Amino acid sequence: MARMPGATWRPISVNYTNGGQSTVRGVVVHIMAGTLVGTDAWFRNPEARASSHFGTGKAGGLYQWVDTADRAWAQAAGNSSWLSVENEGQGGDTLTSAQLDRNAEVLAWAHRVYGVPLQLAGGPSGYGLGYHAMGGSAWGGHTSCPGPRIVAQLPEIVARAKRLISDTPEEDMPDYVNLGLSKAYTLAPGGWQSIQFGTEWSDEPGGHATGGRVFARGAARFTGSVSLSVTGLPVGDTLQVRMSEFDGDTHKANHPTHEITGTKGETFAVVPLTKRLGRGREMRIQLLNQSSRSVTITSAVLTVLVWKE
């Protein structure tokens, strides 16, 4: 889970996709064409079919409606890979200084948690700070959102976010991640499969979506282990374990494979996890059952320390 410190948590029960945020490329700025109070009410209406992760008021209020592990419905095809900030006001407005500060705080937080670069995104395939209209028809064709006067303010948001980061004392303290299975599952022979971590005891960096397979998002360094318990693995047969990098749903790279050999009764193993993960990459744990029969993964407990870069 990922909720921004300092934002007022105003969760909605409709108009979002649970666990649907596949990656985070950056933050998208919107204009409400309305008020913060009115937008808060509208997002709770099932007929709205719209939402946003965050929203700002002209006086400086900051709401968070949707956990950033979940997908807000703000910019159509851009929903799965971008966070969203709705801003109180009408087309043709500029953001108030307080709103510029709140947007900068969201961008700086996304930089710390997800590694979002403090720069203008330049388009849907970029990374950093963007705006709704840049997505064109794929993002709903909202060519006047947030409007040219606010687009002209985006460099100032980036500059304020950079100041927030530079004013933060450097502390090389890691974040703690502790994940597990929600229940045992059957692993058939053949074919690599990613472990789905349905139990989340701790996710300080916010890289794990609810029930998701990703445990770390770049840019970051991490070290730790995953402890596995397996039943039904015949004596001498092998279960392979590896870390695999993804960009969203696209498989990008594999890391060295560890082998677990079956023993009498239940088989146990602790696999070390240490790696540096590049920006935009996500890490999963994958298993390959090389036995001729199905086995049961009774437990998978992941414990890692993560240093965001």
C-alpha positions as CSV (number, residue, x, y, z in Angstrom):
1,M,0.0,0.0,0.0
2,A,1.1,3.6,-0.6
3,R,-0.5,6.6,1.0
4,M,1.2,9.9,1.0
5,P,2.1,11.4,4.4
6,G,0.5,14.9,4.7
7,A,-2.4,14.2,2.4
8,T,-5.9,13.9,3.8
9,W,-7.0,10.3,3.2
10,R,-10.4,10.4,1.6
11,P,-10.9,6.8,0.3
12,I,-13.6,6.1,-2.3
13,S,-15.3,2.7,-2.7
14,V,-16.1,3.0,-6.4
15,N,-14.5,4.2,-9.6
16,Y,-11.1,2.7,-9.3
17,T,-9.3,-0.6,-10.0
18,N,-8.1,-2.5,-6.9
19,G,-4.4,-3.4,-7.3
20,G,-4.4,-2.2,-10.9
21,Q,-1.4,0.2,-10.9
22,S,1.2,-1.9,-12.9
23,T,4.0,0.7,-12.8
24,V,4.5,4.4,-12.1
25,R,6.1,6.5,-14.9
26,G,5.2,9.8,-13.3
27,V,2.5,12.3,-12.2
28,V,-0.2,13.7,-14.4
29,V,-1.7,17.2,-13.7
30,H,-5.4,17.8,-14.3
31,I,-7.9,20.6,-13.8
32,M,-11.2,19.8,-12.0
33,A,-13.4,22.3,-13.8
34,G,-15.0,22.5,-10.4
35,T,-14.2,22.6,-6.6
36,L,-12.4,20.2,-4.4
37,V,-15.6,19.6,-2.3
38,G,-17.7,19.0,-5.5
39,T,-15.1,16.7,-7.0
40,D,-14.8,14.7,-3.7
41,A,-18.6,14.1,-3.9
42,W,-18.5,13.3,-7.6
43,F,-15.9,10.6,-7.3
44,R,-18.2,8.8,-4.8
45,N,-21.0,8.6,-7.4
46,P,-20.9,5.2,-9.3
47,E,-22.1,7.1,-12.4
48,A,-19.0,9.3,-12.5
49,R,-16.7,6.5,-13.8
50,A,-13.8,8.8,-12.9
51,S,-11.4,9.3,-10.0
52,S,-7.9,10.6,-9.3
53,H,-5.2,9.6,-6.8
54,F,-4.8,13.1,-5.5
55,G,-6.6,16.4,-5.5
56,T,-5.6,20.0,-4.5
57,G,-7.7,22.9,-3.4
58,K,-6.9,26.6,-4.2
59,A,-6.2,27.2,-0.5
60,G,-3.7,24.4,-0.3
61,G,-5.7,21.4,0.8
62,L,-4.5,18.0,-0.5
63,Y,-6.7,14.9,-0.7
64,Q,-5.8,11.4,-1.5
65,W,-8.7,9.3,-2.8
66,V,-7.0,6.3,-4.2
67,D,-4.0,4.3,-2.8
68,T,-1.2,4.5,-5.4
69,A,-1.0,0.7,-5.5
70,D,-4.5,0.9,-7.1
71,R,-5.5,2.4,-10.4
72,A,-7.4,5.7,-10.5
73,W,-9.7,6.4,-13.5
74,A,-8.2,9.7,-14.6
75,Q,-6.6,9.5,-18.1
76,A,-7.9,6.3,-19.9
77,A,-4.9,4.5,-21.4
78,G,-2.6,6.3,-19.0
79,N,-4.3,5.1,-15.9
80,S,-2.1,1.9,-15.4
81,S,1.2,3.7,-15.4
82,W,0.7,7.3,-14.2
83,L,-0.4,8.8,-10.9
84,S,-3.0,11.6,-11.2
85,V,-3.6,15.0,-9.4
86,E,-6.8,16.9,-10.0
87,N,-6.6,20.6,-9.2
88,E,-9.5,22.9,-8.1
89,G,-10.3,25.5,-10.7
90,Q,-11.7,26.1,-14.2
91,G,-10.2,26.0,-17.7
92,G,-8.0,29.1,-18.2
93,D,-7.0,29.3,-14.5
94,T,-3.5,29.2,-13.2
95,L,-2.6,27.2,-10.1
96,T,-2.3,29.1,-6.9
97,S,1.1,29.1,-5.2
98,A,-0.4,26.7,-2.6
99,Q,-1.5,24.4,-5.4
100,L,2.0,24.5,-6.9
101,D,3.4,23.5,-3.6
102,R,1.0,20.5,-3.2
103,N,1.8,19.3,-6.7
104,A,5.5,19.6,-6.0
105,E,5.0,17.6,-2.8
106,V,3.2,14.8,-4.7
107,L,6.0,14.8,-7.3
108,A,8.7,14.7,-4.7
109,W,7.0,11.9,-2.8
110,A,6.6,9.9,-6.1
111,H,10.3,10.5,-6.6
112,R,11.2,9.0,-3.2
113,V,8.7,6.1,-3.4
114,Y,8.7,5.1,-7.1
115,G,11.9,6.7,-8.4
116,V,10.0,9.1,-10.6
117,P,12.6,11.6,-12.1
118,L,12.2,15.3,-11.3
119,Q,11.7,16.4,-14.9
120,L,9.1,17.1,-17.5
121,A,7.8,13.9,-19.0
122,G,7.6,15.2,-22.6
123,G,4.9,12.6,-23.5
124,P,3.1,9.4,-22.6
125,S,6.3,7.3,-23.2
126,G,8.4,9.5,-20.9
127,Y,9.0,9.7,-17.2
128,G,8.4,12.6,-14.8
129,L,5.7,15.3,-14.6
130,G,3.1,15.3,-17.3
131,Y,-0.4,16.7,-18.0
132,H,-3.6,15.2,-19.3
133,A,-3.7,16.6,-22.8
134,M,-0.3,15.2,-23.6
135,G,-1.9,11.8,-24.0
136,G,-4.1,12.8,-26.9
137,S,-7.0,10.6,-27.9
138,A,-5.5,7.5,-26.1
139,W,-5.9,9.4,-22.8
140,G,-9.5,10.6,-23.6
141,G,-8.8,13.5,-26.0
142,H,-9.0,16.2,-23.3
143,T,-7.0,18.8,-25.2
144,S,-7.9,21.6,-22.8
145,C,-6.9,19.8,-19.6
146,P,-5.3,21.4,-17.6
147,G,-5.0,24.3,-20.0
148,P,-2.0,26.2,-21.5
149,R,-1.6,28.5,-18.5
150,I,-1.1,25.5,-16.1
151,V,1.1,23.7,-18.6
152,A,3.3,26.7,-18.5
153,Q,3.6,26.3,-14.7
154,L,4.9,22.7,-14.8
155,P,8.6,23.7,-14.8
156,E,7.9,25.6,-11.6
157,I,6.4,22.5,-10.0
158,V,9.5,20.5,-11.0
159,A,11.7,23.2,-9.5
160,R,9.8,23.2,-6.2
161,A,10.0,19.4,-6.1
162,K,13.8,19.6,-6.6
163,R,14.1,22.1,-3.7
164,L,12.1,19.7,-1.5
165,I,14.4,16.9,-2.2
166,S,17.6,18.9,-1.8
167,D,16.3,20.3,1.5
168,T,15.7,16.8,2.8
169,P,18.6,15.5,5.0
170,E,20.4,12.5,3.4
171,E,19.7,9.4,5.4
172,D,20.8,6.2,3.9
173,M,18.1,4.3,5.8
174,P,16.4,1.4,4.0
175,D,12.7,0.7,3.8
176,Y,11.3,-2.6,5.1
177,V,9.3,-5.0,2.9
178,N,7.7,-8.2,4.4
179,L,5.4,-10.2,2.1
180,G,3.8,-13.6,2.1
181,L,1.3,-15.9,0.5
182,S,-2.4,-15.5,1.3
183,K,-2.8,-19.3,0.9
184,A,-0.9,-22.3,-0.3
185,Y,-1.1,-23.0,-4.1
186,T,-0.3,-25.8,-6.6
187,L,2.7,-25.4,-8.9
188,A,2.4,-27.7,-12.0
189,P,5.5,-29.0,-13.8
190,G,7.1,-26.8,-16.5
191,G,6.9,-23.1,-17.1
192,W,8.2,-20.2,-14.9
193,Q,5.5,-18.7,-12.7
194,S,5.8,-15.5,-10.6
195,I,4.9,-15.8,-6.9
196,Q,1.8,-13.8,-6.1
197,F,2.2,-12.2,-2.6
198,G,-1.3,-11.9,-1.2
199,T,-0.3,-11.0,2.3
200,E,1.5,-7.7,3.1
201,W,2.9,-7.3,6.6
202,S,5.0,-4.3,5.6
203,D,5.7,-2.3,2.5
204,E,7.3,0.9,3.5
205,P,8.5,2.0,0.0
206,G,5.1,1.2,-1.5
207,G,6.3,-0.9,-4.3
208,H,3.9,-3.8,-3.8
209,A,0.4,-3.6,-5.2
210,T,-2.3,-5.4,-3.3
211,G,-2.1,-9.1,-4.1
212,G,0.7,-8.3,-6.6
213,R,3.8,-10.1,-7.8
214,V,6.2,-7.1,-7.7
215,F,8.2,-6.7,-4.5
216,A,10.6,-3.8,-5.5
217,R,10.5,-1.0,-8.1
218,G,13.5,0.8,-9.4
219,A,15.6,2.8,-9.2
220,A,16.5,1.0,-6.0
221,R,18.9,-1.4,-4.3
222,F,17.7,-4.2,-2.1
223,T,19.0,-7.1,0.0
224,G,17.1,-9.9,1.9
225,S,15.7,-13.3,1.3
226,V,12.7,-15.4,0.4
227,S,11.9,-18.4,2.6
228,L,10.1,-21.2,0.8
229,S,8.3,-24.3,2.0
230,V,7.2,-27.0,-0.5
231,T,5.3,-30.2,-0.2
232,G,5.1,-33.0,-2.7
233,L,8.6,-32.4,-4.2
234,P,10.0,-35.9,-4.7
235,V,13.4,-36.7,-3.1
236,G,16.1,-35.6,-5.5
237,D,13.8,-33.6,-7.8
238,T,14.4,-29.9,-8.3
239,L,12.5,-26.7,-7.9
240,Q,14.3,-23.6,-9.5
241,V,14.0,-20.1,-8.1
242,R,15.1,-16.8,-9.8
243,M,14.6,-13.1,-9.8
244,S,13.1,-11.6,-13.0
245,E,12.9,-8.0,-14.1
246,F,9.8,-6.6,-15.7
247,D,8.7,-3.2,-17.2
248,G,5.0,-3.3,-16.5
249,D,3.9,-6.7,-17.9
250,T,6.9,-7.0,-20.3
251,H,9.6,-9.4,-19.2
252,K,13.1,-7.8,-19.5
253,A,15.8,-9.9,-17.8
254,N,16.5,-12.9,-15.5
255,H,19.1,-13.2,-12.7
256,P,21.0,-16.3,-11.6
257,T,18.9,-19.4,-10.8
258,H,18.9,-21.1,-7.4
259,E,18.0,-24.8,-7.1
260,I,16.0,-26.5,-4.3
261,T,16.3,-30.2,-4.1
262,G,13.4,-32.3,-2.7
263,T,13.9,-34.1,0.7
264,K,11.8,-36.5,2.7
265,G,8.6,-34.8,4.0
266,E,8.4,-31.0,3.5
267,T,11.2,-29.2,1.7
268,F,12.5,-25.9,3.0
269,A,14.9,-23.3,1.5
270,V,16.1,-19.7,2.1
271,V,17.1,-18.0,-1.2
272,P,19.2,-14.8,-1.0
273,L,17.9,-11.6,-2.8
274,T,20.4,-8.9,-3.5
275,K,20.4,-6.6,-6.5
276,R,20.3,-3.1,-7.9
277,L,17.2,-2.4,-10.0
278,G,17.2,0.3,-12.7
279,R,14.7,3.0,-13.1
280,G,11.3,1.8,-14.4
281,R,12.1,-1.8,-13.7
282,E,10.2,-4.1,-11.3
283,M,11.4,-7.3,-9.6
284,R,9.5,-10.5,-9.2
285,I,10.3,-14.0,-7.8
286,Q,9.7,-16.8,-10.2
287,L,9.5,-20.6,-9.7
288,L,10.0,-23.5,-12.1
289,N,8.9,-27.0,-11.1
290,Q,11.2,-29.5,-12.8
291,S,9.6,-32.5,-11.2
292,S,7.2,-34.7,-13.2
293,R,4.4,-34.1,-10.7
294,S,2.7,-31.0,-9.2
295,V,4.0,-29.6,-5.9
296,T,2.4,-27.4,-3.3
297,I,4.0,-24.1,-2.3
298,T,2.8,-23.9,1.3
299,S,4.7,-20.8,2.3
300,A,6.8,-18.0,0.7
301,V,7.9,-15.3,3.1
302,L,9.9,-12.4,1.5
303,T,11.9,-10.1,3.7
304,V,14.0,-7.3,2.1
305,L,15.5,-4.0,2.9
306,V,15.1,-1.4,0.1
307,W,17.2,1.7,-0.6
308,K,15.4,4.0,-3.1
309,E,17.7,5.9,-5.5
